[in-house]
Amino acid sequence: MALTAHDRELLRRCLHHEPGAWNDFVDRFLGLVYHVIQHTAHLRSFDLRPEDTEDVASQVLLEIVDNDYAVLRQFRGKCSLATYLTVIARRTSVREMARRAAAKDADIKAGKHVVVPAENSRPHVGLESLEEVAKLLRQLPAKERSVVKLYYLEGRSYEEISSLLDIPVNSIGPVLTRARKKLEKKHAE
């Protein structure tokens, strides 16, 4: 698939440092970046906690903006921007996972105690009951509530959510991030 007019314009805006361009870029592609990281981790049987995934995503975004968007300036438009960013995200993910595995191995060899969380363990979020969760979810807009329920409560993939709700797959990550921030804020009140 070739570069779309929308992506061409978004790319132009980023490279010219137009106000709001980077935010639009992140909104459009952050879901894709998260998906690539999670898929890469799955393929490599590498356990990533949510905060690790966010760290790797940050590394991907830093690579994109590094040296005045050098990676984007190298893009020639012979494929879709999403395809190009997928390759960048995958390479960065693999490099970061290899670095983390090497650091973990070094810690083990040095005799440092490494705590590995149980596979199904989840951090305690302080929500005492399903009623409280339901109350918080009702405070979200309908679209965000639907995405959160499908992802967190039903365990659906981004692709399944995209198909069920007829929304772009790359918009799901940003929706989940915004919803999570709103829920954390409401819960803290």
C-alpha positions in Angstrom: 0.0 0.0 0.0 1.3 3.4 -0.9 1.6 6.5 1.3 -1.9 8.0 1.8 -2.5 11.8 1.4 -3.4 12.0 5.1 -0.1 10.4 6.2 1.8 12.5 3.7 0.4 15.7 5.2 1.0 14.5 8.7 4.6 13.7 7.8 5.0 17.1 6.3 3.6 18.8 9.4 5.9 16.9 11.7 9.0 17.6 9.6 8.1 21.3 9.6 7.5 21.3 13.4 3.9 22.6 13.0 2.0 23.0 16.3 0.1 19.9 17.2 1.7 17.8 14.5 3.6 15.5 16.9 0.5 15.0 19.1 -1.5 14.0 15.9 1.3 11.7 14.9 1.3 10.0 18.3 -2.5 9.7 18.4 -2.4 8.1 14.9 0.4 5.6 15.4 0.9 4.9 19.2 -1.6 2.0 19.0 0.4 0.5 16.2 3.7 0.9 18.2 2.1 -0.8 21.2 0.8 -3.7 19.1 4.2 -4.2 17.4 5.9 -4.3 20.8 3.4 -6.8 22.3 3.5 -9.0 19.2 7.3 -8.9 19.1 7.5 -9.9 22.8 5.0 -12.7 22.2 7.0 -14.0 19.2 10.2 -13.9 21.3 8.5 -15.4 24.4 9.7 -12.3 26.3 7.6 -11.3 29.3 6.9 -7.5 29.3 5.0 -5.8 32.2 2.8 -2.9 31.1 5.4 -0.4 32.4 8.1 -2.2 30.3 5.9 -1.9 27.3 5.5 1.8 27.9 9.3 2.1 28.3 9.9 0.3 24.9 7.2 2.5 23.3 9.1 5.6 24.6 12.3 4.2 23.0 10.5 3.8 19.7 9.1 7.4 19.8 12.5 8.7 20.9 14.1 7.0 17.9 11.6 8.7 15.6 12.2 12.2 16.9 16.0 11.8 17.4 18.1 14.1 15.2 15.2 16.2 14.1 13.1 13.3 12.9 16.0 11.7 10.9 14.1 8.4 10.7 11.1 10.2 9.1 13.3 12.2 6.8 14.7 8.9 5.4 11.2 7.7 4.6 10.8 7.6 0.8 7.1 6.8 0.5 7.4 3.5 -1.3 5.2 1.8 1.3 2.6 3.0 3.8 3.9 5.0 6.7 2.4 2.4 9.0 4.5 -0.3 7.4 7.6 1.8 7.7 6.9 2.6 11.4 6.2 -1.1 12.0 9.7 -2.0 10.9 11.2 0.7 13.1 9.1 -0.3 16.1 10.1 -4.0 15.6 13.8 -3.3 15.3 13.7 -1.0 18.4 11.7 -3.6 20.3 14.1 -6.5 19.5 17.1 -4.4 20.4 15.5 -3.3 23.7 14.4 -6.8 24.6 17.9 -8.2 23.8 19.4 -5.4 26.0 17.0 -6.2 28.9 17.7 -10.0 28.6 21.4 -9.4 28.7 21.1 -7.1 31.8 18.9 -9.7 33.5 21.5 -12.5 32.7 24.3 -10.2 34.0 22.3 -9.7 37.3 21.8 -13.4 37.7 25.5 -14.2 37.0 26.4 -11.5 39.5 24.3 -13.2 42.1 21.7 -10.4 42.4 18.3 -11.5 43.4 15.8 -11.1 40.5 12.2 -11.2 41.2 10.0 -12.5 38.4 6.3 -11.8 38.8 3.9 -14.7 38.4 2.6 -15.0 34.9 -1.0 -14.1 35.8 -0.2 -11.6 38.6 -1.7 -8.2 38.3 -0.7 -5.1 40.3 -3.1 -4.2 43.0 -5.0 -1.1 41.8 -7.0 -0.5 45.0 -10.4 -1.2 43.5 -12.3 -3.0 46.2 -15.2 -4.4 44.2 -16.7 -5.0 40.8 -19.3 -2.3 41.7 -16.6 0.3 42.1 -15.1 -0.7 38.7 -18.5 -0.5 37.1 -19.1 2.9 38.7 -15.8 4.2 37.3 -16.5 2.7 33.8 -19.9 4.5 33.7 -18.0 7.8 34.0 -16.2 7.2 30.7 -17.7 8.2 27.3 -19.4 5.3 25.5 -16.6 4.7 23.0 -13.9 4.6 25.7 -16.0 2.4 27.9 -16.6 -0.1 25.1 -12.9 -0.3 24.3 -11.9 -0.6 28.0 -14.4 -3.4 28.6 -13.4 -5.3 25.5 -9.7 -5.1 26.1 -9.4 -5.4 29.9 -12.5 -7.3 30.9 -13.0 -9.6 27.9 -9.3 -9.9 26.9 -9.9 -9.0 23.2 -7.1 -8.1 20.9 -6.8 -4.7 19.2 -7.8 -6.4 15.9 -10.9 -7.9 17.5 -11.9 -4.5 19.1 -11.3 -2.8 15.8 -13.6 -5.2 14.0 -16.3 -5.2 16.7 -16.4 -1.4 17.1 -15.5 -0.5 13.5 -12.7 1.8 14.6 -9.1 1.9 13.3 -6.8 -0.5 15.1 -4.2 2.2 15.6 -6.6 4.3 17.6 -7.2 1.7 20.3 -3.9 2.2 22.2 -4.4 6.0 22.6 -8.1 5.4 23.6 -6.9 2.9 26.3 -4.2 5.3 27.5 -6.6 8.2 27.8 -9.3 6.1 29.5 -6.7 4.7 32.0 -5.6 8.2 32.9 -9.2 9.3 33.5 -9.9 6.2 35.6 -6.8 6.7 37.7 -7.8 10.3 38.2 -11.4 9.5 39.2 -10.2 6.6 41.5 -7.8 9.0 43.3 -10.6 11.5 44.0 
